[in-house]
Amino acid sequence: MSDTEDIIEEYEEEDKVSENEEGEEEPEEDGENEEQEESRPKPKLFMPNLIPLKIPDGEKVDFDDIHRKRMEKDLTELQTLIEVHFESRKKEEEELQALTERMEKRRAERAEQLRIRNEREKERQARVAEERARKEEEENRKRAEDDVRKKKAFSNMLHFGGYLQKTERKVGKKQTEREKKKMILTERKTPLNIGNMNEDKLRTEAQHLFNRIYELEAEKYDHQATFKKQKYEINVLRNRVSDHQKLKSKSSKGPRSGKGIVGGRWK
């Protein structure tokens, strides 16, 4: 409410209080007569002296203008509240939209992750199945080859049993290369009786074994170097023979085509 309205209301209240005060003064006089007659004291009501408010002097108060301004103020406040409400609602809608978009994005990411995981699982299962099928096929192939080999060996034993018996009788006590190798290794391998050796003897035996291993490694290296050298020489000789054969074949075709090799060049 405005200041003018407050003044008007206070003024009306003061008028009412004044009227009540005037109405109550007469009963007080009657009460005094009754006190004199009955000789009994009674408490008197104390009323403060209120000064009634007056409308300030000056221009005439325009209540219509006051009411209009009050309505305009209320309308402005209502519009402000409406704007604040719509602004808050717009902000809430934007936050809800952003939350919905984040949820959709997260849902899409989870779906994509699940799809990739399922694809990888399918690929893994396919690889496992393929590997299992390959192993089974390899085992079946080996089993079939073993069966064929066994049947062939059994057939050879049946057909060439007499020949084998004759060969064994001719060979007699001759040893095969594998048996010779086995015998040589057996002769070279000597058991080590280290149960009764002290520390000095163990050191001596260890040094002897180290020297022997060193000698064997040196021999192995020499044999490998000799093998590589011989292999290289064989390859060189094979290439020379191949080149010679090519030149010979070209020279044999030379007279027919009217060309030949003269001084290492074709003419």
Long-range contacts (C-beta under 8 A, 24 or more apart in sequence): 1-70, 2-66, 2-69, 2-70, 4-61, 4-66, 5-66, 7-53, 7-55, 7-56, 8-55, 8-61, 10-53, 11-52, 11-53, 11-54, 11-55, 14-50, 14-51, 14-52, 14-53, 15-52, 17-50, 17-52, 18-50, 18-52, 21-47, 21-50
